[in-house]
Amino acid sequence: MQQHVSAETSRHPLWLLAGFWFCVVISIGVVLRRLIELIRPSHTAPPEMASLDAIFSSHAVLTAMHIIPAAIFVLLSAALLVGRSGGEWLEWLFFPFGAITGATAYAMSYWAVGGWVERSAVLVFNTWFLFSLGRAYWFRLRREPSRKREWMTRAVGILLGIATTRPVMGVFFATSSRTHLGPQQFFGVAFWIGFSINASVIELWLHSKRRTQIHQLQAVL
Protein backbone atom coordinates (compact mmCIF):
# COMPACT_ATOMS: atom_id res chain seq x y z
CA MET A 1 0.00 0.00 0.00
CA GLN A 2 2.82 2.41 0.86
CA GLN A 3 4.50 1.64 -2.47
CA HIS A 4 1.22 2.47 -4.21
CA VAL A 5 1.04 5.83 -2.43
CA SER A 6 4.63 6.60 -3.34
CA ALA A 7 4.03 5.79 -6.99
CA GLU A 8 0.90 7.90 -7.17
CA THR A 9 2.44 10.97 -5.58
CA SER A 10 5.62 10.80 -7.64
CA ARG A 11 3.87 11.21 -10.99
CA HIS A 12 4.30 14.50 -12.79
CA PRO A 13 1.13 16.18 -14.09
CA LEU A 14 0.94 16.67 -17.83
CA TRP A 15 0.99 20.47 -17.61
CA LEU A 16 4.20 20.37 -15.57
CA LEU A 17 5.90 17.99 -17.99
CA ALA A 18 4.82 20.16 -20.92
CA GLY A 19 6.25 23.25 -19.26
CA PHE A 20 9.44 21.43 -18.35
CA TRP A 21 10.10 20.18 -21.88
CA PHE A 22 9.14 23.57 -23.29
CA CYS A 23 11.84 25.16 -21.13
CA VAL A 24 14.37 22.43 -21.96
CA VAL A 25 13.88 22.85 -25.71
CA ILE A 26 14.18 26.64 -25.47
CA SER A 27 17.28 26.38 -23.24
CA ILE A 28 19.11 24.01 -25.58
CA GLY A 29 18.04 26.02 -28.61
CA VAL A 30 19.36 29.25 -27.08
CA VAL A 31 22.68 27.60 -26.23
CA LEU A 32 23.11 26.18 -29.73
CA ARG A 33 22.25 29.51 -31.32
CA ARG A 34 24.70 31.34 -29.07
CA LEU A 35 27.51 28.85 -29.72
CA ILE A 36 27.00 29.12 -33.49
CA GLU A 37 27.06 32.89 -33.20
CA LEU A 38 30.30 32.79 -31.18
CA ILE A 39 31.99 30.47 -33.67
CA ARG A 40 30.62 31.98 -36.89
CA PRO A 41 29.10 35.44 -36.32
CA SER A 42 26.19 36.36 -38.56
CA HIS A 43 26.27 39.61 -40.53
CA THR A 44 22.61 39.59 -41.51
CA ALA A 45 20.97 39.84 -38.08
CA PRO A 46 18.66 42.79 -37.29
CA PRO A 47 20.43 45.75 -35.63
CA GLU A 48 19.07 45.08 -32.13
CA MET A 49 19.99 41.39 -32.31
CA ALA A 50 23.43 42.22 -33.72
CA SER A 51 24.13 44.57 -30.81
CA LEU A 52 23.18 41.83 -28.34
CA ASP A 53 25.39 39.32 -30.13
CA ALA A 54 28.26 41.79 -29.93
CA ILE A 55 27.91 42.03 -26.16
CA PHE A 56 28.22 38.25 -25.73
CA SER A 57 31.03 38.03 -28.27
CA SER A 58 33.01 40.59 -26.27
CA HIS A 59 33.43 37.97 -23.53
CA ALA A 60 33.15 34.82 -25.61
CA VAL A 61 35.19 32.56 -23.32
CA LEU A 62 33.11 33.37 -20.25
CA THR A 63 29.92 32.99 -22.28
CA ALA A 64 31.00 29.52 -23.42
CA MET A 65 32.01 28.61 -19.85
CA HIS A 66 28.50 29.50 -18.75
CA ILE A 67 26.23 28.16 -21.48
CA ILE A 68 27.95 24.80 -22.11
CA PRO A 69 27.78 23.64 -18.46
CA ALA A 70 24.24 25.05 -18.30
CA ALA A 71 23.17 22.94 -21.30
CA ILE A 72 24.75 19.83 -19.76
CA PHE A 73 23.01 20.58 -16.46
CA VAL A 74 19.64 20.87 -18.21
CA LEU A 75 20.13 17.52 -19.98
CA LEU A 76 21.18 15.88 -16.71
CA SER A 77 18.09 17.35 -15.06
CA ALA A 78 15.88 15.72 -17.68
CA ALA A 79 17.57 12.36 -17.14
CA LEU A 80 17.35 12.50 -13.35
CA LEU A 81 13.99 14.16 -12.71
CA VAL A 82 11.89 13.04 -15.65
CA GLY A 83 13.73 10.03 -17.01
CA ARG A 84 14.14 8.66 -13.48
CA SER A 85 17.52 7.20 -14.34
CA GLY A 86 18.69 7.41 -10.75
CA GLY A 87 22.29 6.76 -11.78
CA GLU A 88 24.81 7.77 -9.15
CA TRP A 89 27.24 8.96 -11.80
CA LEU A 90 24.62 11.31 -13.22
CA GLU A 91 24.20 12.94 -9.82
CA TRP A 92 27.95 13.30 -9.48
CA LEU A 93 27.84 15.34 -12.70
CA PHE A 94 24.59 17.14 -11.86
CA PHE A 95 25.91 19.02 -8.83
CA PRO A 96 29.27 20.30 -10.17
CA PHE A 97 27.78 21.39 -13.49
CA GLY A 98 25.04 23.20 -11.58
CA ALA A 99 27.63 24.93 -9.40
CA ILE A 100 29.64 26.03 -12.44
CA THR A 101 26.50 27.36 -14.10
CA GLY A 102 25.57 29.38 -11.02
CA ALA A 103 29.08 30.74 -10.44
CA THR A 104 29.53 31.88 -14.04
CA ALA A 105 26.06 33.47 -14.01
CA TYR A 106 27.31 35.94 -11.40
CA ALA A 107 30.28 36.78 -13.63
CA MET A 108 28.06 37.12 -16.71
CA SER A 109 25.90 39.69 -14.92
CA TYR A 110 28.80 42.16 -15.11
CA TRP A 111 27.80 42.66 -18.77
CA ALA A 112 24.06 42.60 -18.07
CA VAL A 113 22.15 44.06 -21.01
CA GLY A 114 19.38 45.27 -18.70
CA GLY A 115 21.74 46.95 -16.24
CA TRP A 116 21.07 46.80 -12.52
CA VAL A 117 17.49 45.60 -12.91
CA GLU A 118 18.78 42.48 -14.66
CA ARG A 119 21.67 42.12 -12.19
CA SER A 120 19.26 42.25 -9.27
CA ALA A 121 17.22 39.41 -10.80
CA VAL A 122 20.38 37.36 -11.29
CA LEU A 123 21.48 38.05 -7.72
CA VAL A 124 18.14 36.97 -6.23
CA PHE A 125 17.30 33.94 -8.35
CA ASN A 126 20.81 32.67 -8.97
CA THR A 127 21.47 32.77 -5.23
CA TRP A 128 18.22 30.87 -4.62
CA PHE A 129 19.27 28.35 -7.29
CA LEU A 130 22.67 27.74 -5.69
CA PHE A 131 21.12 27.52 -2.22
CA SER A 132 18.61 24.94 -3.48
CA LEU A 133 21.40 23.00 -5.18
CA GLY A 134 23.39 23.04 -1.95
CA ARG A 135 20.42 21.83 0.08
CA ALA A 136 19.85 19.00 -2.40
CA TYR A 137 23.47 17.94 -2.02
CA TRP A 138 23.18 18.13 1.76
CA PHE A 139 20.19 15.78 1.76
CA ARG A 140 22.07 13.53 -0.63
CA LEU A 141 24.85 13.21 1.94
CA ARG A 142 22.25 12.52 4.65
CA ARG A 143 20.65 9.84 2.43
CA GLU A 144 17.22 11.47 2.41
CA PRO A 145 16.15 10.87 -1.21
CA SER A 146 12.72 12.51 -1.03
CA ARG A 147 14.11 15.77 0.39
CA LYS A 148 17.03 15.63 -2.04
CA ARG A 149 14.66 15.27 -4.98
CA GLU A 150 12.48 18.12 -3.72
CA TRP A 151 15.40 20.54 -3.62
CA MET A 152 16.79 19.26 -6.93
CA THR A 153 13.41 19.94 -8.50
CA ARG A 154 13.37 23.42 -7.00
CA ALA A 155 16.87 24.18 -8.31
CA VAL A 156 16.04 22.97 -11.82
CA GLY A 157 12.78 24.91 -11.89
CA ILE A 158 14.56 28.11 -10.97
CA LEU A 159 17.36 27.63 -13.48
CA LEU A 160 14.87 27.00 -16.30
CA GLY A 161 13.44 30.44 -15.59
CA ILE A 162 16.03 31.68 -18.09
CA ALA A 163 14.03 29.84 -20.77
CA THR A 164 10.77 31.43 -19.63
CA THR A 165 12.33 34.86 -20.07
CA ARG A 166 12.62 34.22 -23.83
CA PRO A 167 8.89 34.34 -24.68
CA VAL A 168 8.59 37.36 -22.40
CA MET A 169 11.41 39.05 -24.31
CA GLY A 170 9.65 38.07 -27.53
CA VAL A 171 6.57 40.01 -26.44
CA PHE A 172 8.69 43.05 -25.66
CA PHE A 173 10.47 42.82 -29.01
CA ALA A 174 7.16 42.43 -30.85
CA THR A 175 5.65 45.48 -29.15
CA SER A 176 8.78 47.66 -29.24
CA SER A 177 7.38 49.77 -32.09
CA ARG A 178 4.54 50.79 -29.78
CA THR A 179 6.33 50.93 -26.44
CA HIS A 180 9.61 52.32 -27.82
CA LEU A 181 11.46 50.15 -25.32
CA GLY A 182 14.83 48.69 -26.24
CA PRO A 183 16.63 45.65 -24.77
CA GLN A 184 18.37 47.86 -22.20
CA GLN A 185 14.96 48.87 -20.85
CA PHE A 186 13.09 45.56 -20.91
CA PHE A 187 15.72 42.84 -20.40
CA GLY A 188 15.77 43.28 -16.64
CA VAL A 189 11.99 43.30 -16.44
CA ALA A 190 11.84 40.15 -18.58
CA PHE A 191 14.31 38.45 -16.24
CA TRP A 192 12.20 39.27 -13.20
CA ILE A 193 8.99 38.08 -14.90
CA GLY A 194 10.46 34.85 -16.31
CA PHE A 195 12.23 33.72 -13.17
CA SER A 196 9.32 34.73 -10.94
CA ILE A 197 6.93 32.61 -13.02
CA ASN A 198 9.10 29.51 -12.70
CA ALA A 199 9.90 29.99 -9.02
CA SER A 200 6.22 30.51 -8.18
CA VAL A 201 4.97 27.57 -10.24
CA ILE A 202 7.51 25.12 -8.80
CA GLU A 203 6.78 26.23 -5.22
CA LEU A 204 3.03 25.89 -5.71
CA TRP A 205 3.45 22.43 -7.23
CA LEU A 206 5.81 21.21 -4.48
CA HIS A 207 3.38 22.50 -1.86
CA SER A 208 0.46 20.79 -3.59
CA LYS A 209 2.41 17.54 -3.93
CA ARG A 210 3.36 17.61 -0.24
CA ARG A 211 -0.29 18.09 0.77
CA THR A 212 -1.34 15.20 -1.48
CA GLN A 213 1.27 12.92 0.07
CA ILE A 214 0.09 13.81 3.57
CA HIS A 215 -3.57 13.16 2.69
CA GLN A 216 -2.81 9.83 1.02
CA LEU A 217 -0.63 8.74 3.93
CA GLN A 218 -3.42 9.60 6.36
CA ALA A 219 -5.83 7.55 4.24
CA VAL A 220 -3.45 4.57 4.37
CA LEU A 221 -3.07 4.85 8.14
C-alpha positions in Angstrom: 0.0 0.0 0.0 2.8 2.4 0.9 4.5 1.6 -2.5 1.2 2.5 -4.2 1.0 5.8 -2.4 4.6 6.6 -3.3 4.0 5.8 -7.0 0.9 7.9 -7.2 2.4 11.0 -5.6 5.6 10.8 -7.6 3.9 11.2 -11.0 4.3 14.5 -12.8 1.1 16.2 -14.1 0.9 16.7 -17.8 1.0 20.5 -17.6 4.2 20.4 -15.6 5.9 18.0 -18.0 4.8 20.2 -20.9 6.2 23.3 -19.3 9.4 21.4 -18.3 10.1 20.2 -21.9 9.1 23.6 -23.3 11.8 25.2 -21.1 14.4 22.4 -22.0 13.9 22.9 -25.7 14.2 26.6 -25.5 17.3 26.4 -23.2 19.1 24.0 -25.6 18.0 26.0 -28.6 19.4 29.3 -27.1 22.7 27.6 -26.2 23.1 26.2 -29.7 22.2 29.5 -31.3 24.7 31.3 -29.1 27.5 28.8 -29.7 27.0 29.1 -33.5 27.1 32.9 -33.2 30.3 32.8 -31.2 32.0 30.5 -33.7 30.6 32.0 -36.9 29.1 35.4 -36.3 26.2 36.4 -38.6 26.3 39.6 -40.5 22.6 39.6 -41.5 21.0 39.8 -38.1 18.7 42.8 -37.3 20.4 45.7 -35.6 19.1 45.1 -32.1 20.0 41.4 -32.3 23.4 42.2 -33.7 24.1 44.6 -30.8 23.2 41.8 -28.3 25.4 39.3 -30.1 28.3 41.8 -29.9 27.9 42.0 -26.2 28.2 38.3 -25.7 31.0 38.0 -28.3 33.0 40.6 -26.3 33.4 38.0 -23.5 33.2 34.8 -25.6 35.2 32.6 -23.3 33.1 33.4 -20.2 29.9 33.0 -22.3 31.0 29.5 -23.4 32.0 28.6 -19.8 28.5 29.5 -18.8 26.2 28.2 -21.5 28.0 24.8 -22.1 27.8 23.6 -18.5 24.2 25.1 -18.3 23.2 22.9 -21.3 24.7 19.8 -19.8 23.0 20.6 -16.5 19.6 20.9 -18.2 20.1 17.5 -20.0 21.2 15.9 -16.7 18.1 17.3 -15.1 15.9 15.7 -17.7 17.6 12.4 -17.1 17.4 12.5 -13.4 14.0 14.2 -12.7 11.9 13.0 -15.7 13.7 10.0 -17.0 14.1 8.7 -13.5 17.5 7.2 -14.3 18.7 7.4 -10.7 22.3 6.8 -11.8 24.8 7.8 -9.1 27.2 9.0 -11.8 24.6 11.3 -13.2 24.2 12.9 -9.8 28.0 13.3 -9.5 27.8 15.3 -12.7 24.6 17.1 -11.9 25.9 19.0 -8.8 29.3 20.3 -10.2 27.8 21.4 -13.5 25.0 23.2 -11.6 27.6 24.9 -9.4 29.6 26.0 -12.4 26.5 27.4 -14.1 25.6 29.4 -11.0 29.1 30.7 -10.4 29.5 31.9 -14.0 26.1 33.5 -14.0 27.3 35.9 -11.4 30.3 36.8 -13.6 28.1 37.1 -16.7 25.9 39.7 -14.9 28.8 42.2 -15.1 27.8 42.7 -18.8 24.1 42.6 -18.1 22.1 44.1 -21.0 19.4 45.3 -18.7 21.7 46.9 -16.2 21.1 46.8 -12.5 17.5 45.6 -12.9 18.8 42.5 -14.7 21.7 42.1 -12.2 19.3 42.3 -9.3 17.2 39.4 -10.8 20.4 37.4 -11.3 21.5 38.0 -7.7 18.1 37.0 -6.2 17.3 33.9 -8.4 20.8 32.7 -9.0 21.5 32.8 -5.2 18.2 30.9 -4.6 19.3 28.4 -7.3 22.7 27.7 -5.7 21.1 27.5 -2.2 18.6 24.9 -3.5 21.4 23.0 -5.2 23.4 23.0 -2.0 20.4 21.8 0.1 19.9 19.0 -2.4 23.5 17.9 -2.0 23.2 18.1 1.8 20.2 15.8 1.8 22.1 13.5 -0.6 24.8 13.2 1.9 22.2 12.5 4.6 20.6 9.8 2.4 17.2 11.5 2.4 16.1 10.9 -1.2 12.7 12.5 -1.0 14.1 15.8 0.4 17.0 15.6 -2.0 14.7 15.3 -5.0 12.5 18.1 -3.7 15.4 20.5 -3.6 16.8 19.3 -6.9 13.4 19.9 -8.5 13.4 23.4 -7.0 16.9 24.2 -8.3 16.0 23.0 -11.8 12.8 24.9 -11.9 14.6 28.1 -11.0 17.4 27.6 -13.5 14.9 27.0 -16.3 13.4 30.4 -15.6 16.0 31.7 -18.1 14.0 29.8 -20.8 10.8 31.4 -19.6 12.3 34.9 -20.1 12.6 34.2 -23.8 8.9 34.3 -24.7 8.6 37.4 -22.4 11.4 39.1 -24.3 9.7 38.1 -27.5 6.6 40.0 -26.4 8.7 43.1 -25.7 10.5 42.8 -29.0 7.2 42.4 -30.9 5.7 45.5 -29.1 8.8 47.7 -29.2 7.4 49.8 -32.1 4.5 50.8 -29.8 6.3 50.9 -26.4 9.6 52.3 -27.8 11.5 50.2 -25.3 14.8 48.7 -26.2 16.6 45.7 -24.8 18.4 47.9 -22.2 15.0 48.9 -20.9 13.1 45.6 -20.9 15.7 42.8 -20.4 15.8 43.3 -16.6 12.0 43.3 -16.4 11.8 40.2 -18.6 14.3 38.4 -16.2 12.2 39.3 -13.2 9.0 38.1 -14.9 10.5 34.8 -16.3 12.2 33.7 -13.2 9.3 34.7 -10.9 6.9 32.6 -13.0 9.1 29.5 -12.7 9.9 30.0 -9.0 6.2 30.5 -8.2 5.0 27.6 -10.2 7.5 25.1 -8.8 6.8 26.2 -5.2 3.0 25.9 -5.7 3.5 22.4 -7.2 5.8 21.2 -4.5 3.4 22.5 -1.9 0.5 20.8 -3.6 2.4 17.5 -3.9 3.4 17.6 -0.2 -0.3 18.1 0.8 -1.3 15.2 -1.5 1.3 12.9 0.1 0.1 13.8 3.6 -3.6 13.2 2.7 -2.8 9.8 1.0 -0.6 8.7 3.9 -3.4 9.6 6.4 -5.8 7.6 4.2 -3.5 4.6 4.4 -3.1 4.9 8.1 
